[in-house]
Amino acid sequence: MSNTATKPSRSTWTRIWQHPTARLQPLDAETLHEATQVRAWVGGEQVAIARRSGSAWAVHVPGQGGIPAAFGASALEAVTNWLSRQPAAA
């Protein structure tokens, strides 16, 4: 049932209920709470990475020159803030 070669974090996903096609994937821990980096996926495509810096999280979008697109107290809050500002198609 489990593959020992696969890290648990690769299959641990968190849904964002306000955005039904969005998922968060911890990159460096088993849970979102323990992670310092999280991938944001929308509609099956990776759209951003959230990183913890001190007590805040920043959302970085590829192609924006490293300037954070949104902030939050948690990865979930930061990505939700960012998605809330995207066009309805996201």
GUSEFI-519256 format. One record per atom (N, C-alpha, C): residue number from 1; chain; x, z, y. Coordinates in nm, 3 decimals, always signed. Layout:
N
<pt i="NUM" ch="A" x="X" z="Z" y="Y"/>
...
END
This chain:
90
<pt i="1" ch="A" x="+0.082" z="+0.000" y="-0.119"/>
<pt i="1" ch="A" x="+0.000" z="+0.000" y="+0.000"/>
<pt i="1" ch="A" x="+0.086" z="+0.000" y="+0.125"/>
<pt i="2" ch="A" x="+0.193" z="+0.078" y="+0.128"/>
<pt i="2" ch="A" x="+0.277" z="+0.078" y="+0.248"/>
<pt i="2" ch="A" x="+0.410" z="+0.010" y="+0.217"/>
<pt i="3" ch="A" x="+0.463" z="-0.054" y="+0.318"/>
<pt i="3" ch="A" x="+0.591" z="-0.121" y="+0.305"/>
<pt i="3" ch="A" x="+0.695" z="-0.037" y="+0.377"/>
<pt i="4" ch="A" x="+0.794" z="+0.014" y="+0.305"/>
<pt i="4" ch="A" x="+0.892" z="+0.103" y="+0.366"/>
<pt i="4" ch="A" x="+0.986" z="+0.029" y="+0.460"/>
<pt i="5" ch="A" x="+0.991" z="-0.104" y="+0.452"/>
<pt i="5" ch="A" x="+1.076" z="-0.182" y="+0.542"/>
<pt i="5" ch="A" x="+1.010" z="-0.203" y="+0.678"/>
<pt i="6" ch="A" x="+0.882" z="-0.176" y="+0.687"/>
<pt i="6" ch="A" x="+0.808" z="-0.194" y="+0.812"/>
<pt i="6" ch="A" x="+0.795" z="-0.061" y="+0.883"/>
<pt i="7" ch="A" x="+0.833" z="-0.059" y="+1.010"/>
<pt i="7" ch="A" x="+0.821" z="+0.064" y="+1.088"/>
<pt i="7" ch="A" x="+0.673" z="+0.091" y="+1.115"/>
<pt i="8" ch="A" x="+0.629" z="+0.217" y="+1.111"/>
<pt i="8" ch="A" x="+0.489" z="+0.249" y="+1.137"/>
<pt i="8" ch="A" x="+0.442" z="+0.201" y="+1.274"/>
<pt i="9" ch="A" x="+0.530" z="+0.202" y="+1.373"/>
<pt i="9" ch="A" x="+0.490" z="+0.164" y="+1.509"/>
<pt i="9" ch="A" x="+0.448" z="+0.018" y="+1.518"/>
<pt i="10" ch="A" x="+0.493" z="-0.064" y="+1.425"/>
<pt i="10" ch="A" x="+0.459" z="-0.206" y="+1.429"/>
<pt i="10" ch="A" x="+0.313" z="-0.231" y="+1.395"/>
<pt i="11" ch="A" x="+0.248" z="-0.134" y="+1.333"/>
<pt i="11" ch="A" x="+0.108" z="-0.154" y="+1.296"/>
<pt i="11" ch="A" x="+0.015" z="-0.054" y="+1.366"/>
<pt i="12" ch="A" x="+0.069" z="+0.028" y="+1.453"/>
<pt i="12" ch="A" x="-0.012" z="+0.126" y="+1.525"/>
<pt i="12" ch="A" x="-0.059" z="+0.063" y="+1.656"/>
<pt i="13" ch="A" x="-0.188" z="+0.045" y="+1.668"/>
<pt i="13" ch="A" x="-0.245" z="-0.019" y="+1.786"/>
<pt i="13" ch="A" x="-0.345" z="+0.075" y="+1.852"/>
<pt i="14" ch="A" x="-0.356" z="+0.063" y="+1.983"/>
<pt i="14" ch="A" x="-0.455" z="+0.139" y="+2.057"/>
<pt i="14" ch="A" x="-0.540" z="+0.040" y="+2.135"/>
<pt i="15" ch="A" x="-0.670" z="+0.053" y="+2.122"/>
<pt i="15" ch="A" x="-0.762" z="-0.034" y="+2.196"/>
<pt i="15" ch="A" x="-0.786" z="+0.021" y="+2.336"/>
<pt i="16" ch="A" x="-0.815" z="-0.069" y="+2.428"/>
<pt i="16" ch="A" x="-0.854" z="-0.031" y="+2.563"/>
<pt i="16" ch="A" x="-1.002" z="-0.065" y="+2.574"/>
<pt i="17" ch="A" x="-1.087" z="+0.037" y="+2.572"/>
<pt i="17" ch="A" x="-1.230" z="+0.011" y="+2.556"/>
<pt i="17" ch="A" x="-1.289" z="-0.070" y="+2.669"/>
<pt i="18" ch="A" x="-1.235" z="-0.062" y="+2.792"/>
<pt i="18" ch="A" x="-1.289" z="-0.141" y="+2.902"/>
<pt i="18" ch="A" x="-1.255" z="-0.289" y="+2.888"/>
<pt i="19" ch="A" x="-1.153" z="-0.319" y="+2.805"/>
<pt i="19" ch="A" x="-1.106" z="-0.456" y="+2.784"/>
<pt i="19" ch="A" x="-1.100" z="-0.480" y="+2.634"/>
<pt i="20" ch="A" x="-1.209" z="-0.528" y="+2.575"/>
<pt i="20" ch="A" x="-1.221" z="-0.535" y="+2.429"/>
<pt i="20" ch="A" x="-1.115" z="-0.618" y="+2.357"/>
<pt i="21" ch="A" x="-1.052" z="-0.715" y="+2.423"/>
<pt i="21" ch="A" x="-0.952" z="-0.796" y="+2.355"/>
<pt i="21" ch="A" x="-0.810" z="-0.743" y="+2.375"/>
<pt i="22" ch="A" x="-0.796" z="-0.632" y="+2.447"/>
<pt i="22" ch="A" x="-0.664" z="-0.576" y="+2.476"/>
<pt i="22" ch="A" x="-0.624" z="-0.471" y="+2.372"/>
<pt i="23" ch="A" x="-0.494" z="-0.469" y="+2.340"/>
<pt i="23" ch="A" x="-0.437" z="-0.372" y="+2.248"/>
<pt i="23" ch="A" x="-0.303" z="-0.326" y="+2.301"/>
<pt i="24" ch="A" x="-0.266" z="-0.203" y="+2.272"/>
<pt i="24" ch="A" x="-0.135" z="-0.150" y="+2.307"/>
<pt i="24" ch="A" x="-0.058" z="-0.122" y="+2.179"/>
<pt i="25" ch="A" x="+0.070" z="-0.156" y="+2.178"/>
<pt i="25" ch="A" x="+0.155" z="-0.138" y="+2.060"/>
<pt i="25" ch="A" x="+0.280" z="-0.061" y="+2.102"/>
<pt i="26" ch="A" x="+0.298" z="+0.062" y="+2.053"/>
<pt i="26" ch="A" x="+0.419" z="+0.138" y="+2.084"/>
<pt i="26" ch="A" x="+0.541" z="+0.066" y="+2.024"/>
<pt i="27" ch="A" x="+0.650" z="+0.061" y="+2.099"/>
<pt i="27" ch="A" x="+0.769" z="-0.009" y="+2.052"/>
<pt i="27" ch="A" x="+0.875" z="+0.084" y="+1.992"/>
<pt i="28" ch="A" x="+0.880" z="+0.206" y="+2.039"/>
<pt i="28" ch="A" x="+0.990" z="+0.294" y="+1.998"/>
<pt i="28" ch="A" x="+0.944" z="+0.428" y="+1.941"/>
<pt i="29" ch="A" x="+0.819" z="+0.435" y="+1.900"/>
<pt i="29" ch="A" x="+0.766" z="+0.558" y="+1.840"/>
<pt i="29" ch="A" x="+0.645" z="+0.523" y="+1.755"/>
<pt i="30" ch="A" x="+0.601" z="+0.621" y="+1.678"/>
<pt i="30" ch="A" x="+0.485" z="+0.597" y="+1.592"/>
<pt i="30" ch="A" x="+0.353" z="+0.600" y="+1.669"/>
<pt i="31" ch="A" x="+0.348" z="+0.677" y="+1.777"/>
<pt i="31" ch="A" x="+0.224" z="+0.690" y="+1.852"/>
<pt i="31" ch="A" x="+0.245" z="+0.652" y="+1.998"/>
<pt i="32" ch="A" x="+0.137" z="+0.621" y="+2.063"/>
<pt i="32" ch="A" x="+0.140" z="+0.588" y="+2.205"/>
<pt i="32" ch="A" x="+0.187" z="+0.708" y="+2.287"/>
<pt i="33" ch="A" x="+0.146" z="+0.827" y="+2.246"/>
<pt i="33" ch="A" x="+0.183" z="+0.949" y="+2.319"/>
<pt i="33" ch="A" x="+0.334" z="+0.973" y="+2.318"/>
<pt i="34" ch="A" x="+0.402" z="+0.939" y="+2.208"/>
<pt i="34" ch="A" x="+0.545" z="+0.962" y="+2.195"/>
<pt i="34" ch="A" x="+0.631" z="+0.848" y="+2.250"/>
<pt i="35" ch="A" x="+0.573" z="+0.732" y="+2.270"/>
<pt i="35" ch="A" x="+0.648" z="+0.613" y="+2.308"/>
<pt i="35" ch="A" x="+0.698" z="+0.616" y="+2.452"/>
<pt i="36" ch="A" x="+0.805" z="+0.541" y="+2.477"/>
<pt i="36" ch="A" x="+0.854" z="+0.520" y="+2.613"/>
<pt i="36" ch="A" x="+0.840" z="+0.374" y="+2.654"/>
<pt i="37" ch="A" x="+0.809" z="+0.288" y="+2.557"/>
<pt i="37" ch="A" x="+0.783" z="+0.146" y="+2.583"/>
<pt i="37" ch="A" x="+0.665" z="+0.101" y="+2.498"/>
<pt i="38" ch="A" x="+0.578" z="+0.021" y="+2.560"/>
<pt i="38" ch="A" x="+0.456" z="-0.024" y="+2.492"/>
<pt i="38" ch="A" x="+0.433" z="-0.170" y="+2.526"/>
<pt i="39" ch="A" x="+0.400" z="-0.250" y="+2.425"/>
<pt i="39" ch="A" x="+0.360" z="-0.389" y="+2.449"/>
<pt i="39" ch="A" x="+0.210" z="-0.393" y="+2.473"/>
<pt i="40" ch="A" x="+0.169" z="-0.475" y="+2.569"/>
<pt i="40" ch="A" x="+0.027" z="-0.498" y="+2.593"/>
<pt i="40" ch="A" x="-0.007" z="-0.639" y="+2.545"/>
<pt i="41" ch="A" x="-0.107" z="-0.646" y="+2.461"/>
<pt i="41" ch="A" x="-0.154" z="-0.773" y="+2.405"/>
<pt i="41" ch="A" x="-0.298" z="-0.796" y="+2.450"/>
<pt i="42" ch="A" x="-0.327" z="-0.919" y="+2.490"/>
<pt i="42" ch="A" x="-0.465" z="-0.955" y="+2.525"/>
<pt i="42" ch="A" x="-0.496" z="-1.086" y="+2.454"/>
<pt i="43" ch="A" x="-0.603" z="-1.085" y="+2.378"/>
<pt i="43" ch="A" x="-0.644" z="-1.205" y="+2.306"/>
<pt i="43" ch="A" x="-0.538" z="-1.256" y="+2.209"/>
<pt i="44" ch="A" x="-0.459" z="-1.165" y="+2.154"/>
<pt i="44" ch="A" x="-0.357" z="-1.203" y="+2.057"/>
<pt i="44" ch="A" x="-0.224" z="-1.246" y="+2.118"/>
<pt i="45" ch="A" x="-0.211" z="-1.242" y="+2.251"/>
<pt i="45" ch="A" x="-0.087" z="-1.281" y="+2.317"/>
<pt i="45" ch="A" x="-0.026" z="-1.162" y="+2.389"/>
<pt i="46" ch="A" x="+0.107" z="-1.150" y="+2.383"/>
<pt i="46" ch="A" x="+0.173" z="-1.043" y="+2.458"/>
<pt i="46" ch="A" x="+0.172" z="-1.081" y="+2.605"/>
<pt i="47" ch="A" x="+0.118" z="-0.993" y="+2.689"/>
<pt i="47" ch="A" x="+0.106" z="-1.025" y="+2.831"/>
<pt i="47" ch="A" x="+0.191" z="-0.935" y="+2.920"/>
<pt i="48" ch="A" x="+0.232" z="-0.818" y="+2.870"/>
<pt i="48" ch="A" x="+0.309" z="-0.726" y="+2.954"/>
<pt i="48" ch="A" x="+0.375" z="-0.619" y="+2.869"/>
<pt i="49" ch="A" x="+0.468" z="-0.549" y="+2.931"/>
<pt i="49" ch="A" x="+0.531" z="-0.432" y="+2.870"/>
<pt i="49" ch="A" x="+0.519" z="-0.317" y="+2.967"/>
<pt i="50" ch="A" x="+0.477" z="-0.203" y="+2.918"/>
<pt i="50" ch="A" x="+0.471" z="-0.081" y="+3.000"/>
<pt i="50" ch="A" x="+0.589" z="+0.007" y="+2.960"/>
<pt i="51" ch="A" x="+0.655" z="+0.063" y="+3.062"/>
<pt i="51" ch="A" x="+0.770" z="+0.151" y="+3.037"/>
<pt i="51" ch="A" x="+0.751" z="+0.282" y="+3.112"/>
<pt i="52" ch="A" x="+0.791" z="+0.390" y="+3.044"/>
<pt i="52" ch="A" x="+0.785" z="+0.522" y="+3.107"/>
<pt i="52" ch="A" x="+0.911" z="+0.543" y="+3.188"/>
<pt i="53" ch="A" x="+0.892" z="+0.591" y="+3.309"/>
<pt i="53" ch="A" x="+1.004" z="+0.626" y="+3.396"/>
<pt i="53" ch="A" x="+0.972" z="+0.763" y="+3.455"/>
<pt i="54" ch="A" x="+1.036" z="+0.865" y="+3.400"/>
<pt i="54" ch="A" x="+1.003" z="+1.001" y="+3.441"/>
<pt i="54" ch="A" x="+0.864" z="+1.036" y="+3.392"/>
<pt i="55" ch="A" x="+0.775" z="+1.072" y="+3.484"/>
<pt i="55" ch="A" x="+0.639" z="+1.109" y="+3.445"/>
<pt i="55" ch="A" x="+0.538" z="+0.996" y="+3.468"/>
<pt i="56" ch="A" x="+0.584" z="+0.880" y="+3.514"/>
<pt i="56" ch="A" x="+0.493" z="+0.768" y="+3.541"/>
<pt i="56" ch="A" x="+0.523" z="+0.650" y="+3.449"/>
<pt i="57" ch="A" x="+0.423" z="+0.568" y="+3.430"/>
<pt i="57" ch="A" x="+0.437" z="+0.446" y="+3.353"/>
<pt i="57" ch="A" x="+0.425" z="+0.327" y="+3.449"/>
<pt i="58" ch="A" x="+0.506" z="+0.223" y="+3.426"/>
<pt i="58" ch="A" x="+0.501" z="+0.101" y="+3.507"/>
<pt i="58" ch="A" x="+0.477" z="-0.018" y="+3.415"/>
<pt i="59" ch="A" x="+0.393" z="-0.109" y="+3.457"/>
<pt i="59" ch="A" x="+0.363" z="-0.230" y="+3.381"/>
<pt i="59" ch="A" x="+0.449" z="-0.344" y="+3.437"/>
<pt i="60" ch="A" x="+0.525" z="-0.407" y="+3.348"/>
<pt i="60" ch="A" x="+0.610" z="-0.519" y="+3.385"/>
<pt i="60" ch="A" x="+0.556" z="-0.645" y="+3.319"/>
<pt i="61" ch="A" x="+0.537" z="-0.748" y="+3.400"/>
<pt i="61" ch="A" x="+0.483" z="-0.875" y="+3.351"/>
<pt i="61" ch="A" x="+0.594" z="-0.978" y="+3.353"/>
<pt i="62" ch="A" x="+0.615" z="-1.051" y="+3.242"/>
<pt i="62" ch="A" x="+0.718" z="-1.154" y="+3.241"/>
<pt i="62" ch="A" x="+0.699" z="-1.254" y="+3.355"/>
<pt i="63" ch="A" x="+0.810" z="-1.291" y="+3.418"/>
<pt i="63" ch="A" x="+0.805" z="-1.389" y="+3.526"/>
<pt i="63" ch="A" x="+0.780" z="-1.331" y="+3.663"/>
<pt i="64" ch="A" x="+0.773" z="-1.200" y="+3.675"/>
<pt i="64" ch="A" x="+0.750" z="-1.139" y="+3.806"/>
<pt i="64" ch="A" x="+0.875" z="-1.071" y="+3.862"/>
<pt i="65" ch="A" x="+0.990" z="-1.105" y="+3.807"/>
<pt i="65" ch="A" x="+1.115" z="-1.058" y="+3.862"/>
<pt i="65" ch="A" x="+1.142" z="-0.910" y="+3.849"/>
<pt i="66" ch="A" x="+1.084" z="-0.845" y="+3.751"/>
<pt i="66" ch="A" x="+1.111" z="-0.704" y="+3.730"/>
<pt i="66" ch="A" x="+1.036" z="-0.609" y="+3.821"/>
<pt i="67" ch="A" x="+0.952" z="-0.661" y="+3.909"/>
<pt i="67" ch="A" x="+0.873" z="-0.577" y="+3.999"/>
<pt i="67" ch="A" x="+0.750" z="-0.528" y="+3.923"/>
<pt i="68" ch="A" x="+0.731" z="-0.396" y="+3.912"/>
<pt i="68" ch="A" x="+0.614" z="-0.345" y="+3.839"/>
<pt i="68" ch="A" x="+0.482" z="-0.395" y="+3.900"/>
<pt i="69" ch="A" x="+0.389" z="-0.431" y="+3.814"/>
<pt i="69" ch="A" x="+0.260" z="-0.484" y="+3.857"/>
<pt i="69" ch="A" x="+0.156" z="-0.374" y="+3.873"/>
<pt i="70" ch="A" x="+0.177" z="-0.260" y="+3.808"/>
<pt i="70" ch="A" x="+0.081" z="-0.148" y="+3.816"/>
<pt i="70" ch="A" x="+0.148" z="-0.022" y="+3.766"/>
<pt i="71" ch="A" x="+0.090" z="+0.091" y="+3.803"/>
<pt i="71" ch="A" x="+0.143" z="+0.221" y="+3.762"/>
<pt i="71" ch="A" x="+0.030" z="+0.309" y="+3.708"/>
<pt i="72" ch="A" x="+0.068" z="+0.413" y="+3.635"/>
<pt i="72" ch="A" x="-0.029" z="+0.509" y="+3.585"/>
<pt i="72" ch="A" x="+0.041" z="+0.630" y="+3.527"/>
<pt i="73" ch="A" x="-0.035" z="+0.735" y="+3.503"/>
<pt i="73" ch="A" x="+0.019" z="+0.858" y="+3.446"/>
<pt i="73" ch="A" x="+0.042" z="+0.845" y="+3.296"/>
<pt i="74" ch="A" x="-0.020" z="+0.746" y="+3.234"/>
<pt i="74" ch="A" x="-0.001" z="+0.719" y="+3.091"/>
<pt i="74" ch="A" x="+0.007" z="+0.568" y="+3.074"/>
<pt i="75" ch="A" x="+0.053" z="+0.525" y="+2.957"/>
<pt i="75" ch="A" x="+0.058" z="+0.382" y="+2.929"/>
<pt i="75" ch="A" x="-0.082" z="+0.322" y="+2.934"/>
<pt i="76" ch="A" x="-0.177" z="+0.393" y="+2.876"/>
<pt i="76" ch="A" x="-0.316" z="+0.346" y="+2.875"/>
<pt i="76" ch="A" x="-0.370" z="+0.329" y="+3.017"/>
<pt i="77" ch="A" x="-0.344" z="+0.427" y="+3.103"/>
<pt i="77" ch="A" x="-0.391" z="+0.419" y="+3.241"/>
<pt i="77" ch="A" x="-0.322" z="+0.306" y="+3.317"/>
<pt i="78" ch="A" x="-0.192" z="+0.292" y="+3.300"/>
<pt i="78" ch="A" x="-0.117" z="+0.188" y="+3.372"/>
<pt i="78" ch="A" x="-0.165" z="+0.048" y="+3.332"/>
<pt i="79" ch="A" x="-0.180" z="+0.024" y="+3.203"/>
<pt i="79" ch="A" x="-0.225" z="-0.108" y="+3.157"/>
<pt i="79" ch="A" x="-0.370" z="-0.132" y="+3.196"/>
<pt i="80" ch="A" x="-0.453" z="-0.030" y="+3.189"/>
<pt i="80" ch="A" x="-0.592" z="-0.044" y="+3.233"/>
<pt i="80" ch="A" x="-0.599" z="-0.078" y="+3.381"/>
<pt i="81" ch="A" x="-0.517" z="-0.010" y="+3.463"/>
<pt i="81" ch="A" x="-0.513" z="-0.041" y="+3.607"/>
<pt i="81" ch="A" x="-0.473" z="-0.187" y="+3.629"/>
<pt i="82" ch="A" x="-0.374" z="-0.233" y="+3.556"/>
<pt i="82" ch="A" x="-0.328" z="-0.370" y="+3.571"/>
<pt i="82" ch="A" x="-0.435" z="-0.470" y="+3.526"/>
<pt i="83" ch="A" x="-0.495" z="-0.445" y="+3.409"/>
<pt i="83" ch="A" x="-0.598" z="-0.536" y="+3.359"/>
<pt i="83" ch="A" x="-0.721" z="-0.541" y="+3.450"/>
<pt i="84" ch="A" x="-0.752" z="-0.431" y="+3.514"/>
<pt i="84" ch="A" x="-0.868" z="-0.425" y="+3.603"/>
<pt i="84" ch="A" x="-0.851" z="-0.518" y="+3.723"/>
<pt i="85" ch="A" x="-0.728" z="-0.552" y="+3.757"/>
<pt i="85" ch="A" x="-0.701" z="-0.639" y="+3.871"/>
<pt i="85" ch="A" x="-0.688" z="-0.785" y="+3.831"/>
<pt i="86" ch="A" x="-0.695" z="-0.814" y="+3.700"/>
<pt i="86" ch="A" x="-0.680" z="-0.951" y="+3.651"/>
<pt i="86" ch="A" x="-0.814" z="-1.024" y="+3.659"/>
<pt i="87" ch="A" x="-0.810" z="-1.158" y="+3.661"/>
<pt i="87" ch="A" x="-0.934" z="-1.235" y="+3.657"/>
<pt i="87" ch="A" x="-1.015" z="-1.201" y="+3.533"/>
<pt i="88" ch="A" x="-1.143" z="-1.224" y="+3.538"/>
<pt i="88" ch="A" x="-1.235" z="-1.185" y="+3.429"/>
<pt i="88" ch="A" x="-1.195" z="-1.246" y="+3.294"/>
<pt i="89" ch="A" x="-1.124" z="-1.356" y="+3.293"/>
<pt i="89" ch="A" x="-1.086" z="-1.422" y="+3.167"/>
<pt i="89" ch="A" x="-0.984" z="-1.339" y="+3.089"/>
<pt i="90" ch="A" x="-0.910" z="-1.247" y="+3.153"/>
<pt i="90" ch="A" x="-0.806" z="-1.170" y="+3.084"/>
<pt i="90" ch="A" x="-0.862" z="-1.061" y="+2.999"/>
END
